Amino acid sequence: MPITVWVRLFADLERYRPGVRGKFSLELPEGASIETLLAALGASGETDLVIGVGGRLARRDTRLQDQDEVELLARMAGG
């Protein structure tokens, strides 16, 4: 049975969903992880990400649950 997760992309990562602002839903297979989500977005090659699930830091192998809220942003260097 598929699950629905809510995704928010920040800054440069918005290019994976052109024209979509804010939170959007994505249907994934049961047992999906952050890595599965990244592949569905075409973003699995992104290596330097900050990932949040339900307001907590997460890793690529974090398993997702139905209705989870996922936030993805690219790390930035400052000066």
N, C-alpha and C positions, 0 to 999 in steps of 0.2 A: 504494500500500500504506500503510495507516495506521501511525502510530507511537504508542507508549504513553509518556507522561511521568508522573512522580511529582510531586505538588504539595503544598505545605504553606502554609497561610494562617495569618497571625498577626493577633492582636488583632481589631480591628473587621472585618477582611476575612473572618473566619470566617462572617459572615452570608451569604456566597455559597454556602456548603455547610452549612446548618443540621444539627446533629446529628452532623457528621463531625469527629472530633478527630484531630489528627496528619496523617500523610501519606496521600494517596489517589491512585489512578491515574486518568488521563484519556486517552482515545483521541482523537487528532487526525490530520488528513490529513498525508501526507508533505509536507515543505516548510513546515510551520506555523511561525509565529513566536510570540513572547510576545503580540503583539496578537491573534493567532488564539486563543490560550489564554484571554486576558481576555474575548474575545467569547463563547467557549464557556461561561465562568463567569457571563456577564451582567455583567461588571465593566469593560467597555471605557470607561465613563465615569469611572473612577477616574483622577485626574490626578496625584496626588502619591504615587507608589509607590517603594519600594526593591525592586528585582528582583534576585534571585540565581539563577544557573544553574550547577550544579556547584560551588557555593561561591565563585563569582566574580560581581561586579556585572555586570548585563546591561541592555540597552535593549529597548524595545518591538519593535524590528525584528530582534532577535536570533533567528536560525533555531534551531529545536529539533531535537534528534536523538532517536532511539529510546532510551528508558530515562533521559533527562535528569532531573535532580532540580531542581525550580523552587521557589523560596521567594519569597513575596510578603508585603510588609508596608507599611502606610501610614505615611508620615512623621508624626512627632508633634512638636508644639511644647512646649517646656518652659519653666519659669520659675524 
